[in-house]
């Protein structure tokens, strides 16, 4: 009894000493222990739920790039839709509403998180390609175009329906910041369905809304890619019965002539206003709304040019080379390699360009465009697309910066000025491009541009060239 009393006193003394040293109030230790027991009971979650919680903490841009899904998983997902008896002509939007949202509703998670938590950890990884597309297009066309472009079942692609939380929450807003993801990818694949009505110059508004150039969020993605020198690979066509993809460039000419980003729409009208009034001007660093419209329209036309001029659709090996398979380019005969250099210059595909230039190709050679005309050279189409790094590669390989197109006398500087490409024009002038040269219609780069900033810049360049003429007594 005495021993028990001493033990109790010693225990009480130790507790009082601990409370004095830590500032814990009397009796709180028992409460702490009981709280710990209750808390332990509350947190006995199963392993599946713990994985979801861990994955959903990844809200940063660095985490978003690791939400790429394997091409093989996309193919399997499309096959699952067919086995579910869904209409083969189901749109991407309908896939989200009928499959993605219901599957992720209970856990309020992204679909890629669900895949990872089901034990398929290797199915999700760092994205190599950012997929830009329109939800109004057929889902089977989207999957077929991705498979055709990447050509590798183990490649990872970032696609919004899998990587973005489809349920309203603050986390969803963070997911919609695409800019860091685009900048971390090797390229943007712009998936465009072939629309015969556009090819026939008779497109309805409904048909145009199936084209990414008429969706404001797609315009944001393209503008981010172009301003950060990320190549944009435009793939046009449709899925065929055997699960393959049939490229089709028939609508390129009509699309180039009729594209007008001012008519682009959004699911929510407020998004359209926000993008045109603040987001695009912020990306382009310009408060001139009219100039922003022209600049984004030029980016859209540049993407069309990359497909129409270069014949990328005829050479899937070129697009696959962007994501690492460069060796396949060396198997082509020299004539085809020259066309590949032209196409990669028009699209700003740096990896393929380096490989082809190292193979000894002529960087000043004229090429045949996808529209059937001859004349443009690699440096000219790189300038038209605003691909500064591509131009640097060509100039380092001894491309002639003032070599004009034989057909119409245009120079790379004229292409840049006509497109109101400020940084591209500055770069060419710094590298020795002559602003006083005229094309066969008597036009100069100065007369072509509508940008006030470029007019000031080009006037100064023309004045400087005139002074050099007088000083040195030379004639151009």
VMD Tcl script that draws the C-alpha trace (Angstrom):
set ca {
  {0.00 0.00 0.00}
  {2.85 2.33 0.95}
  {4.72 1.36 -2.24}
  {1.62 2.14 -4.32}
  {1.26 5.53 -2.60}
  {4.90 6.36 -3.29}
  {4.49 5.31 -6.93}
  {1.41 7.51 -7.33}
  {3.21 10.45 -5.74}
  {6.21 9.97 -7.98}
  {3.95 9.80 -11.05}
  {2.08 12.96 -9.95}
  {5.39 14.73 -9.29}
  {6.69 13.85 -12.77}
  {3.43 15.05 -14.34}
  {3.54 18.32 -12.39}
  {7.17 18.86 -13.43}
  {6.31 18.19 -17.08}
  {3.35 20.60 -16.94}
  {5.53 23.28 -15.34}
  {8.23 22.94 -17.99}
  {5.92 22.80 -20.99}
  {3.17 25.14 -19.80}
  {0.57 22.39 -20.16}
  {-2.49 22.92 -18.01}
  {-3.38 20.46 -15.23}
  {-5.28 17.45 -16.46}
  {-4.63 18.16 -20.12}
  {-2.35 15.14 -20.60}
  {-5.25 12.77 -20.15}
  {-7.28 14.80 -22.60}
  {-4.42 14.76 -25.07}
  {-4.16 10.99 -24.85}
  {-7.90 10.50 -25.30}
  {-7.91 12.96 -28.20}
  {-5.07 11.03 -29.82}
  {-7.09 7.83 -29.60}
  {-10.15 9.46 -31.13}
  {-8.03 11.09 -33.84}
  {-6.40 7.77 -34.66}
  {-9.84 6.24 -35.11}
  {-10.93 9.07 -37.38}
  {-7.84 8.80 -39.60}
  {-7.98 5.08 -40.28}
  {-8.57 5.71 -44.00}
  {-8.00 2.98 -46.53}
  {-4.93 3.12 -48.80}
  {-6.99 4.18 -51.80}
  {-8.21 7.37 -50.10}
  {-4.75 8.27 -48.82}
  {-3.38 8.10 -52.36}
  {-6.11 10.47 -53.56}
  {-5.28 12.98 -50.81}
  {-1.56 12.88 -51.61}
  {-2.07 13.34 -55.32}
  {-4.56 16.19 -54.91}
  {-2.01 18.22 -52.95}
  {-0.15 18.69 -56.24}
  {-1.71 22.02 -57.21}
  {1.40 23.70 -58.58}
  {2.41 23.99 -62.22}
  {5.30 21.63 -61.49}
  {2.77 19.04 -60.43}
  {0.53 19.64 -63.42}
  {3.22 18.69 -65.95}
  {3.32 15.25 -64.30}
  {-0.34 14.61 -65.15}
  {0.48 13.37 -68.61}
  {-1.30 10.19 -69.68}
  {0.22 7.47 -71.85}
  {-1.01 7.22 -75.43}
  {-1.71 3.53 -74.75}
  {-4.11 4.53 -71.96}
  {-5.99 6.86 -74.32}
  {-6.38 4.03 -76.82}
  {-7.61 1.71 -74.08}
  {-10.03 4.37 -72.81}
  {-11.47 4.81 -76.32}
  {-11.89 1.03 -76.62}
  {-13.70 1.00 -73.27}
  {-16.15 3.61 -74.53}
  {-16.96 1.40 -77.49}
  {-17.48 -1.60 -75.22}
  {-19.89 0.49 -73.12}
  {-22.07 0.84 -76.20}
  {-21.62 4.60 -76.53}
  {-22.20 6.18 -79.92}
  {-18.98 6.12 -81.95}
  {-19.70 9.72 -82.93}
  {-19.70 10.92 -79.34}
  {-18.04 14.31 -78.86}
  {-15.28 15.05 -76.38}
  {-17.70 17.19 -74.36}
  {-20.14 14.30 -74.13}
  {-17.33 12.00 -72.96}
  {-16.62 14.41 -70.12}
  {-20.27 14.70 -69.12}
  {-21.20 11.03 -69.48}
  {-17.99 9.29 -68.38}
  {-15.31 11.50 -66.79}
  {-17.50 13.46 -64.37}
  {-19.54 10.50 -63.09}
  {-16.38 8.41 -62.57}
  {-14.67 11.12 -60.50}
  {-17.72 12.51 -58.69}
  {-17.43 10.49 -55.46}
  {-13.83 11.51 -54.80}
  {-13.96 14.90 -56.58}
  {-10.62 14.13 -58.22}
  {-9.04 14.39 -61.66}
  {-9.40 11.40 -63.96}
  {-5.61 10.97 -64.13}
  {-5.58 10.74 -60.30}
  {-8.19 8.00 -60.50}
  {-6.05 6.05 -62.96}
  {-3.00 6.35 -60.73}
  {-4.92 5.32 -57.61}
  {-6.21 2.22 -59.35}
  {-2.63 0.95 -59.33}
  {-1.60 2.06 -62.83}
  {1.22 4.30 -61.61}
  {3.23 4.03 -64.83}
  {0.23 5.19 -66.88}
  {0.65 8.77 -65.61}
  {3.91 10.72 -65.93}
  {5.69 13.83 -67.19}
  {3.95 15.10 -70.34}
  {5.93 15.48 -73.55}
  {3.13 16.97 -75.64}
  {0.34 19.42 -74.76}
  {-2.88 18.57 -76.62}
  {-4.95 21.54 -77.77}
  {-8.37 20.62 -79.13}
  {-12.01 21.59 -79.31}
  {-14.55 19.81 -77.11}
  {-17.10 19.98 -79.90}
  {-15.07 17.59 -82.07}
  {-15.50 13.82 -82.17}
  {-13.54 12.02 -79.46}
  {-12.46 9.25 -81.83}
  {-10.90 11.85 -84.16}
  {-9.01 13.35 -81.23}
  {-7.55 10.02 -80.08}
  {-6.68 8.93 -83.63}
  {-4.85 12.21 -84.33}
  {-2.82 11.90 -81.10}
  {-1.82 8.32 -81.92}
  {-0.86 9.35 -85.47}
  {1.20 12.33 -84.29}
  {3.11 10.71 -81.41}
  {3.49 7.26 -82.94}
  {4.55 5.84 -79.57}
  {2.20 4.15 -77.11}
  {4.58 4.94 -74.24}
  {4.63 8.71 -74.88}
  {2.88 10.92 -72.30}
  {0.44 13.63 -73.39}
  {-1.22 16.38 -71.35}
  {-4.91 16.48 -72.20}
  {-7.34 18.63 -70.24}
  {-10.17 16.13 -69.84}
  {-7.79 13.87 -67.85}
  {-5.46 16.43 -66.22}
  {-7.95 19.10 -65.12}
  {-10.39 18.65 -62.24}
  {-13.83 18.63 -63.89}
  {-15.74 19.58 -60.72}
  {-16.04 23.19 -59.56}
  {-13.59 24.04 -56.76}
  {-10.65 26.39 -56.07}
  {-8.41 23.53 -57.17}
  {-10.07 23.54 -60.59}
  {-9.17 27.21 -61.06}
  {-5.51 26.39 -60.37}
  {-5.64 23.57 -62.93}
  {-6.73 26.03 -65.63}
  {-3.36 27.81 -65.56}
  {-1.99 26.09 -68.66}
  {0.97 28.40 -69.35}
  {3.63 26.64 -67.21}
  {2.54 23.25 -68.57}
  {2.83 24.39 -72.20}
  {6.28 25.88 -71.56}
  {7.46 22.59 -70.00}
  {6.33 20.45 -72.96}
  {8.34 19.77 -76.11}
  {5.47 20.88 -78.32}
  {1.76 21.67 -78.64}
  {-0.26 19.31 -80.82}
  {-3.24 21.18 -82.26}
  {-5.84 18.55 -83.19}
  {-8.25 19.86 -85.83}
  {-11.05 17.74 -87.34}
  {-11.41 17.84 -91.11}
  {-14.56 19.82 -91.91}
  {-15.66 19.47 -95.50}
  {-17.92 22.52 -95.21}
  {-14.84 24.70 -94.56}
  {-13.04 23.12 -97.51}
  {-16.10 23.95 -99.64}
  {-16.09 27.57 -98.37}
  {-19.58 26.99 -96.98}
  {-19.06 26.48 -93.24}
  {-21.88 27.13 -90.81}
  {-21.28 28.72 -87.42}
  {-21.80 25.31 -85.79}
  {-19.10 23.76 -87.96}
  {-16.65 26.59 -87.28}
  {-17.08 26.08 -83.55}
  {-15.64 22.59 -84.01}
  {-12.39 24.22 -85.11}
  {-9.95 25.28 -82.34}
  {-9.37 28.68 -83.94}
  {-12.93 29.60 -83.01}
  {-12.57 28.62 -79.33}
  {-11.02 31.28 -77.09}
  {-9.21 28.90 -74.72}
  {-7.45 27.26 -77.69}
  {-6.32 30.73 -78.78}
  {-4.80 31.27 -75.33}
  {-2.88 27.99 -75.62}
  {-1.55 28.84 -79.09}
  {-0.53 32.35 -78.03}
  {1.34 31.07 -74.98}
  {3.14 28.49 -77.14}
  {4.15 30.97 -79.83}
  {5.36 33.68 -77.45}
  {7.49 31.10 -75.61}
  {8.92 29.56 -78.78}
  {7.17 26.21 -78.22}
  {6.45 24.52 -81.58}
  {2.81 24.20 -82.63}
  {2.07 21.08 -84.67}
  {-1.30 21.27 -86.39}
  {-2.80 17.92 -87.36}
  {-5.93 17.85 -89.52}
  {-7.98 14.81 -90.46}
  {-10.36 12.19 -89.14}
  {-10.43 8.67 -87.71}
  {-11.04 5.77 -90.06}
  {-12.76 2.44 -89.44}
  {-9.67 0.38 -88.59}
  {-8.81 2.80 -85.77}
  {-6.24 4.63 -87.85}
  {-6.11 8.27 -88.90}
  {-6.51 9.81 -92.33}
  {-4.81 13.23 -92.65}
  {-6.52 15.74 -94.89}
  {-5.19 19.18 -95.84}
  {-8.01 20.08 -98.25}
  {-9.43 22.80 -96.02}
  {-6.10 24.56 -95.35}
  {-6.46 27.15 -98.10}
  {-10.01 28.10 -97.14}
  {-9.19 28.08 -93.42}
  {-6.19 30.37 -93.95}
  {-8.31 32.85 -95.90}
  {-11.33 32.86 -93.58}
  {-9.94 32.44 -90.07}
  {-10.98 35.34 -87.86}
  {-10.30 34.98 -84.15}
  {-12.70 37.85 -83.35}
  {-15.51 35.33 -83.92}
  {-14.12 32.86 -81.38}
  {-16.56 31.79 -78.67}
  {-16.48 30.33 -75.17}
  {-18.83 28.08 -73.22}
  {-19.19 30.93 -70.73}
  {-19.48 34.45 -72.24}
  {-17.55 35.89 -69.29}
  {-14.53 33.77 -70.29}
  {-14.55 35.29 -73.77}
  {-14.59 38.83 -72.38}
  {-11.85 38.07 -69.86}
  {-9.59 36.43 -72.45}
  {-9.94 39.14 -75.10}
  {-9.80 42.07 -72.67}
  {-7.10 40.97 -70.24}
  {-5.53 37.54 -70.69}
  {-4.35 37.78 -74.31}
  {-3.13 41.41 -73.92}
  {-1.16 40.30 -70.83}
  {0.47 37.40 -72.69}
  {1.32 39.61 -75.66}
  {2.37 42.53 -73.43}
  {0.19 44.97 -75.35}
  {-2.78 47.14 -74.39}
  {-3.74 47.76 -78.03}
  {-6.78 45.51 -78.51}
  {-6.76 45.76 -82.29}
  {-3.08 44.87 -82.46}
  {-3.67 41.90 -80.15}
  {-6.41 40.59 -82.44}
  {-4.12 40.90 -85.45}
  {-1.25 39.25 -83.61}
  {-3.30 36.24 -82.49}
  {-4.84 35.94 -85.95}
  {-1.30 35.86 -87.35}
  {-0.39 33.09 -84.89}
  {-3.40 31.10 -86.12}
  {-2.37 31.64 -89.73}
  {1.20 30.71 -88.83}
  {-0.02 27.36 -87.49}
  {-2.03 26.82 -90.69}
  {1.03 27.77 -92.76}
  {3.14 25.22 -90.92}
  {0.76 22.48 -92.00}
  {-0.23 23.86 -95.41}
  {3.22 24.90 -96.65}
  {5.39 22.14 -95.28}
  {3.28 19.06 -95.79}
  {3.64 17.92 -92.19}
  {0.57 15.73 -92.63}
  {2.46 13.72 -95.25}
  {5.42 13.14 -92.94}
  {4.35 11.86 -89.51}
  {8.02 11.03 -88.92}
  {8.66 14.78 -88.69}
  {6.19 15.32 -85.87}
  {7.46 12.23 -84.04}
  {11.01 13.57 -84.32}
  {9.94 16.54 -82.19}
  {9.44 14.15 -79.29}
  {12.73 12.30 -79.67}
  {12.74 9.97 -82.71}
  {15.23 11.91 -84.88}
  {16.87 8.87 -86.47}
  {13.86 8.20 -88.70}
  {14.49 11.45 -90.62}
  {17.82 10.20 -91.90}
  {16.12 7.41 -93.87}
  {14.54 9.84 -96.38}
  {16.18 10.70 -99.74}
  {17.73 14.17 -100.01}
  {14.82 15.70 -101.95}
  {12.40 14.74 -99.21}
  {14.79 15.91 -96.52}
  {14.79 19.36 -98.15}
  {11.02 19.46 -97.85}
  {11.28 18.30 -94.24}
  {13.65 21.19 -93.48}
  {11.17 23.62 -95.01}
  {8.27 22.16 -93.01}
  {10.20 22.14 -89.73}
  {11.31 25.76 -90.32}
  {7.72 26.84 -90.98}
  {6.62 25.22 -87.73}
  {9.69 26.00 -85.61}
  {10.64 22.37 -84.96}
  {14.17 22.85 -83.62}
  {15.15 19.22 -83.06}
  {14.40 18.09 -86.62}
  {15.99 21.28 -88.01}
  {19.28 20.64 -86.19}
  {19.40 17.05 -87.46}
  {18.63 18.03 -91.06}
  {21.06 20.97 -91.13}
  {23.79 18.74 -89.70}
  {23.12 16.37 -92.61}
  {24.31 19.09 -95.00}
  {21.06 20.36 -96.52}
  {20.92 23.68 -98.42}
  {19.30 26.23 -96.08}
  {18.70 28.68 -98.98}
  {16.88 26.22 -101.23}
  {13.41 27.10 -102.54}
  {10.69 24.64 -101.65}
  {7.28 23.69 -102.98}
  {4.45 24.74 -100.66}
  {1.43 22.66 -99.80}
  {-0.65 25.13 -101.85}
  {1.30 24.24 -105.02}
  {3.43 27.38 -105.39}
  {7.22 27.64 -105.48}
  {9.54 30.18 -103.99}
  {9.53 30.53 -100.18}
  {12.74 29.54 -98.46}
  {13.19 28.14 -94.94}
  {14.20 31.48 -93.42}
  {11.16 33.22 -94.90}
  {8.61 30.79 -93.48}
  {10.40 30.76 -90.11}
  {10.10 34.57 -90.04}
  {6.42 34.43 -91.04}
  {5.74 32.13 -88.09}
  {7.77 34.25 -85.65}
  {10.14 31.38 -84.87}
  {13.23 33.29 -83.69}
  {15.18 30.25 -82.54}
  {14.53 28.55 -85.88}
  {15.84 31.65 -87.68}
  {18.94 31.63 -85.51}
  {19.65 28.03 -86.50}
  {19.28 28.88 -90.19}
  {21.45 32.01 -89.98}
  {24.16 30.10 -88.15}
  {24.05 27.62 -91.05}
  {24.72 30.55 -93.46}
  {21.18 31.31 -94.62}
  {21.09 34.58 -96.62}
  {19.03 37.04 -94.56}
  {18.25 39.29 -97.56}
  {17.72 36.61 -100.21}
  {14.35 37.39 -101.84}
  {11.73 35.00 -103.09}
  {12.12 34.72 -106.88}
  {8.38 34.61 -107.48}
  {7.35 37.85 -105.74}
  {10.51 39.41 -104.31}
  {9.53 39.08 -100.66}
  {12.27 38.90 -98.01}
  {12.19 37.39 -94.49}
  {11.93 40.92 -93.04}
  {8.80 41.60 -95.12}
  {7.20 38.41 -93.84}
  {7.83 39.46 -90.24}
  {6.70 43.07 -90.76}
  {3.53 42.08 -92.62}
  {2.60 39.86 -89.68}
  {3.31 42.72 -87.21}
  {5.86 40.50 -85.42}
  {7.79 43.03 -83.34}
  {10.41 40.77 -81.75}
  {11.00 38.88 -85.00}
  {11.47 42.12 -86.94}
  {13.89 43.49 -84.33}
  {15.88 40.26 -84.46}
  {16.19 40.37 -88.27}
  {17.25 44.02 -88.26}
  {19.87 43.30 -85.61}
  {21.21 40.49 -87.79}
  {21.58 42.73 -90.86}
  {18.23 42.59 -92.68}
  {17.74 45.57 -95.03}
  {14.53 47.56 -94.52}
  {14.87 49.52 -97.78}
  {14.51 46.54 -100.12}
  {11.38 46.40 -102.31}
  {9.41 43.44 -103.61}
  {8.15 43.15 -107.20}
  {5.16 45.37 -106.37}
  {7.39 48.09 -104.99}
  {6.40 47.41 -101.38}
  {8.85 47.62 -98.48}
  {8.66 46.13 -94.99}
  {7.69 49.60 -93.74}
  {4.72 49.88 -96.11}
  {3.47 46.42 -95.12}
  {3.30 46.75 -91.35}
  {0.38 48.23 -89.44}
  {2.14 48.22 -86.09}
  {3.01 51.74 -84.83}
  {6.02 50.34 -82.95}
  {7.33 48.62 -86.07}
  {6.79 51.70 -88.22}
  {9.04 53.70 -85.89}
  {11.62 50.91 -85.87}
  {11.62 50.42 -89.65}
  {11.71 54.17 -90.39}
  {14.83 54.42 -88.26}
  {16.36 51.46 -90.11}
  {15.61 52.98 -93.53}
  {17.10 56.33 -92.43}
  {20.25 54.62 -91.20}
  {20.62 52.70 -94.47}
  {20.18 55.93 -96.47}
  {22.88 57.63 -94.41}
  {25.20 54.70 -95.05}
  {24.52 55.02 -98.79}
  {25.47 58.69 -98.77}
  {28.48 58.10 -96.58}
  {29.90 55.23 -98.58}
  {28.51 56.11 -102.02}
  {26.99 52.67 -102.49}
  {23.84 51.57 -104.28}
  {21.66 48.60 -103.45}
}
mol new
graphics top color blue
foreach p $ca { graphics top sphere $p radius 0.5 }
foreach p [lrange $ca 0 end-1] q [lrange $ca 1 end] { graphics top cylinder $p $q radius 0.2 }
display resetview
